[in-house]
Amino acid sequence: MVAAASDVRCPRCGGGDLYRFGKDPTSGLQRYRCRNPSCRRQFIPEKPSRPRKYPKMVCPKCGAGMSIFKVLSDALRFRCNRYQARGDKRCTHKINVPLPGKESFDTVTDPRQVRLIQGKILTAFHWNRMKFSPTTTALALYFSFFRAQPAPAVVATLRDIYQLSISHDTITRWSHKAAFLLSEKCTQLLQIPKKNGRKPRLFLDETQRKVRGHKRWFWMAYCRHHDLVLGRNLSARRDTQAARDTLAMTYRLAPEWKKSDLLTDGLWSYVSALGDLDVSSHKHLVYKSFFEQPNNNALERKWSNFHVRARPFRGFKSDLGQMAFIEAQIVYHNAFKPSSHLGGLTPYQHLGIRLPDAPNDWMRLSRLLTS
């Protein structure tokens, strides 16, 4: 091979012993490679440097540079450049940065904004145009929500006992509307009392559900001390965005909970989401075994309650139907279902949250719908 010109030097080691390494296919400029065995740098002297299209990041853990690892839907994920190093120098820290032009991440803070059902929810009941009264509607919803009966069972109950003829589709539409309407009326900022001078621990986990054979992930944040369900989400992927939405909804309902400990199974989505929401990593506790202390067995038992109550429905045909069922069960659990752990009180009664006065849950449900 012909030696390079004497005025060309290797930009890494400064050596002048170079190979001519062919032409660059895009620019047509001469390429060089250093002969130094400890260098072997390839370069094009005349080629201008490419402009950096992403911000320069420094690893907050070790101080090394960071490069783009993944492109997310609303962010760039950077990874430390020392991820291939060995020994004590190895660092795999990652951080998410909002896409250029955005100052923060896109988050969901309300169950009606869940990404799989956006734009599909109707919550208004026009009572003056309806054939049936609010008490009749509340009776149908009582069987649907509180007794977890699918539409055919509700229709049969109303026909056989009350001689009411209501179609399956009507019951389904009522359930979809009322679930999010009740969630809106029963949701408020919560002042969570402290336990032994500190906020009680928060549990976060996800379980798999299916809609027409397609996997869906149901996420839930739960406080065992108050038997209270907070943030919830339904997603098609088990990713950072879904975990971030669940946590953002939880912190909107109870802002002070950012200062409490969070227990998860260590899924990377939780670690990434906590970093995006500026929650200290010292607050994040991870359990690895079912018998390890602490663990989230209390939340695992809640999953069985949801799965058992969903069994009569024999699957859901749409994301809206499944999310409406989830919302209805959470409203029932938080606002209406007595808890033995709380001495027979509902979680809302335990926290001092008042609902409309009524002699029974059916009438209370009717007053909530028309208030």
RAVENSUL-V606473 format. One record per residue. SS is DSSP state (H for helix, E for strand, L for the rest). PSI is psi in whole degrees, -180 to 180 (none if undefined). OMEGA is omega in radians with two decimals (NA if undefined). Layout:
# RAVENSUL-V606473
SS | PSI | OMEGA
SS | PSI | OMEGA
This chain:
# RAVENSUL-V606473
L | 153 | -3.13
L | 135 | -3.14
E | 154 | 3.14
L | 165 | 3.08
L | 149 | -3.04
L | -21 | -3.11
L | -2 | 3.10
L | 128 | -3.13
L | 150 | 3.09
L | 128 | -3.12
L | -13 | -3.11
L | -53 | -3.07
L | -10 | 3.14
L | 4 | -3.14
L | 154 | -3.14
L | 0 | -3.14
L | 100 | -2.97
E | 153 | 2.94
E | 147 | 2.84
E | 123 | -2.93
E | 38 | 3.13
E | -175 | -3.13
E | 146 | 3.06
L | 126 | -3.05
L | -23 | -3.11
L | -44 | -3.08
L | -18 | -3.09
L | 8 | -3.13
L | 157 | -3.11
E | 133 | 3.07
E | 150 | 3.12
E | 155 | 3.01
E | 135 | -3.10
E | 139 | 3.11
L | -15 | -3.10
L | 121 | -3.07
L | -28 | -3.13
L | 1 | -3.10
L | -71 | 3.14
L | 33 | -3.11
L | 135 | 3.01
E | 138 | -3.09
E | 165 | 3.07
L | 108 | -3.02
L | -42 | -3.02
L | -10 | -3.04
L | 127 | 3.12
L | 150 | -3.14
L | 144 | 3.14
L | 137 | 3.11
L | 141 | 3.11
L | 123 | -3.11
L | 3 | 3.13
L | 156 | -3.08
L | 150 | 3.07
L | 124 | -3.06
E | 143 | 3.07
E | 132 | -3.11
L | 121 | 3.14
L | -11 | -3.08
L | -43 | -3.07
L | -11 | 3.11
L | 0 | 3.12
L | 171 | 3.08
E | 164 | 3.12
E | 148 | 3.13
E | 162 | -3.12
E | 128 | 3.14
E | -43 | 3.13
E | 154 | 3.01
E | 111 | 3.14
L | 178 | -3.10
L | -30 | -3.11
L | 13 | -3.06
E | 165 | 2.96
E | 131 | 3.11
E | 121 | 3.13
E | 147 | 3.08
E | 144 | -3.13
E | 140 | -3.12
L | -7 | 3.13
L | 20 | -3.08
L | -19 | 3.12
L | 0 | 3.12
L | 166 | -3.11
L | 158 | 3.07
H | -145 | -3.08
H | -18 | -3.11
H | -15 | -3.08
L | 133 | 3.14
L | 126 | -3.14
L | 24 | -3.08
L | 140 | 3.13
E | 154 | 3.14
E | 143 | 3.11
E | 138 | 3.12
E | 129 | 3.13
E | 150 | 3.14
L | 153 | 3.13
L | 135 | -3.10
L | -7 | 3.10
L | 141 | 3.14
L | -18 | -3.12
L | 173 | -3.12
L | 153 | 3.03
L | 123 | 3.14
L | 153 | 3.07
L | 127 | -3.09
L | 9 | -3.11
L | 141 | 3.14
H | -28 | -3.14
H | -12 | -3.13
H | 6 | 3.13
L | 133 | -2.91
H | -33 | -3.10
H | -18 | -3.06
H | 13 | -3.13
L | 133 | 3.11
L | 3 | -3.09
L | 0 | -2.98
L | 132 | 2.98
L | 128 | -3.06
L | -3 | -3.05
L | 132 | 2.99
L | 119 | 3.10
L | 88 | -2.99
H | -31 | -3.12
H | -14 | 3.13
H | -3 | -3.04
L | 148 | 3.13
L | -30 | -3.06
L | 153 | -3.09
L | 165 | 3.09
H | -34 | 3.14
H | -38 | 3.08
H | -43 | 3.09
H | -43 | 3.13
H | -35 | 3.11
H | -44 | 3.11
H | -41 | 3.14
H | -29 | 3.08
H | -47 | 3.12
H | -36 | -3.11
H | -45 | -3.05
H | -53 | -2.99
H | -31 | 3.14
L | 4 | 3.06
L | 49 | 3.11
L | 134 | 3.06
L | 169 | -3.04
H | -44 | 3.13
H | -38 | 3.13
H | -39 | 3.10
H | -43 | 3.12
H | -44 | -3.13
H | -40 | 3.13
H | -46 | -3.14
H | -34 | -3.14
H | -45 | -3.02
H | -35 | -3.04
H | -41 | -3.02
H | 2 | 3.14
L | 40 | 3.09
L | 132 | 3.14
L | 103 | -3.12
L | 138 | -3.08
L | 161 | 3.09
H | -43 | -3.09
H | -36 | 3.12
H | -45 | 3.11
H | -41 | -3.14
H | -44 | 3.13
H | -43 | 3.09
H | -44 | -3.12
H | -43 | -3.14
H | -41 | 3.14
H | -50 | -2.98
H | -33 | -3.10
H | -47 | -3.11
H | -29 | 3.08
H | -45 | 3.11
H | -39 | 3.10
H | -41 | 3.12
H | -42 | -3.09
H | -30 | -3.09
H | -11 | -3.09
L | 134 | 3.08
L | 167 | 3.09
L | 132 | -3.05
L | 133 | 3.00
L | 102 | -3.04
L | 118 | 3.11
L | 153 | -3.10
L | 155 | 3.09
E | 115 | -3.10
L | 39 | 3.08
L | 3 | -3.13
E | 162 | -3.14
L | 141 | 3.12
L | 157 | -3.10
L | 147 | 3.12
E | 136 | 3.10
E | 142 | 3.12
E | 131 | -3.11
E | 171 | 3.11
E | 152 | 3.09
E | 160 | -3.05
E | 135 | 3.01
E | 168 | 3.13
E | 145 | 3.04
E | 111 | -3.08
L | 39 | 3.09
L | -7 | -3.14
E | 138 | -3.11
E | 139 | 2.98
E | 152 | -3.13
E | 123 | 3.13
E | 117 | -3.09
E | 145 | -3.13
E | 139 | 3.01
E | 135 | -2.96
E | 138 | 3.04
E | 113 | -3.11
L | -37 | -3.06
L | -39 | 3.13
L | 5 | -3.12
L | 47 | -2.96
E | 131 | 3.05
E | 131 | -3.09
E | -108 | -3.10
E | 145 | 3.08
E | 156 | -3.06
E | 156 | 3.05
E | 124 | -3.05
E | 159 | 3.10
L | -14 | -3.12
L | 155 | 3.14
L | 68 | -2.94
L | 179 | -3.11
H | -39 | -3.10
H | -43 | -3.14
H | -43 | 3.11
H | -40 | 3.13
H | -40 | 3.12
H | -41 | 3.14
H | -44 | 3.12
H | -40 | 3.14
H | -39 | 3.10
H | -39 | 3.12
H | -46 | -3.11
H | -23 | 3.04
H | -39 | 3.14
H | -36 | -3.11
L | 84 | -3.05
H | -31 | -3.08
H | -12 | -3.10
H | -9 | 3.05
H | -22 | -3.10
H | -5 | -3.08
L | 166 | 3.11
L | 147 | 3.12
E | 127 | -3.11
E | 125 | 3.11
E | 179 | 3.09
L | 8 | 3.06
L | 8 | 3.09
L | 137 | -3.08
H | -30 | -3.13
H | -37 | 3.13
H | -43 | 3.14
H | -46 | -3.13
H | -42 | -3.12
H | -39 | 3.11
H | -39 | 3.08
H | -38 | 3.13
H | -31 | -3.10
L | 11 | 3.09
L | 40 | 3.05
L | 133 | -3.08
L | 136 | 3.12
H | -20 | 3.11
H | -19 | 3.12
H | -9 | -3.05
E | 118 | 3.09
E | 142 | -3.09
E | 132 | 3.03
L | 148 | -3.08
L | -21 | -3.03
L | 152 | 3.13
L | -31 | -3.09
L | 2 | -3.14
L | 149 | 3.08
L | 129 | -0.04
L | 160 | 3.06
L | 176 | -3.10
L | 39 | 3.12
H | -31 | 3.12
H | -41 | 3.11
H | -36 | 3.09
H | -37 | 3.10
H | -31 | 3.08
H | -36 | 3.09
H | -42 | -3.11
H | -36 | 3.10
H | -44 | 3.14
H | -46 | -3.09
H | -40 | -3.13
H | -43 | -3.14
H | -24 | 3.11
H | -13 | -3.05
H | -42 | 3.14
H | -22 | -3.14
H | -16 | 3.11
L | 45 | 3.12
L | 160 | -3.13
E | 145 | -3.07
L | -12 | -3.09
L | 158 | 3.06
H | -35 | 3.12
H | -43 | 3.13
H | -42 | -3.14
H | -42 | 3.14
H | -34 | 3.09
H | -40 | 3.08
H | -43 | 3.13
H | -46 | 3.14
H | -42 | -3.13
H | -41 | -3.13
H | -35 | 3.12
H | -41 | 3.07
H | -44 | 3.11
H | -43 | -3.11
H | -46 | -3.05
H | -39 | -2.94
H | -22 | -2.99
H | -28 | -3.00
L | 120 | 3.07
L | 141 | -3.11
E | 127 | 3.08
H | -29 | 3.11
H | -27 | -3.11
H | 18 | 3.10
L | 32 | 3.12
L | -1 | 3.08
E | 155 | 2.98
L | 160 | 3.10
H | -38 | 3.13
H | -41 | 3.07
H | -38 | 3.13
H | -33 | 3.14
L | 1 | 3.10
L | 20 | 3.13
L | 124 | -3.07
L | 137 | 3.00
L | 168 | 3.14
L | 138 | 3.11
L | 136 | -3.14
L | 153 | -3.13
L | -22 | -3.13
L | 172 | -3.08
H | -31 | 3.14
H | -47 | 3.14
H | -35 | 3.10
H | -39 | 3.08
H | -41 | 3.12
H | -41 | -3.14
H | -33 | 3.06
H | -39 | -3.11
H | -33 | -3.05
H | -3 | -3.11
L | none | NA
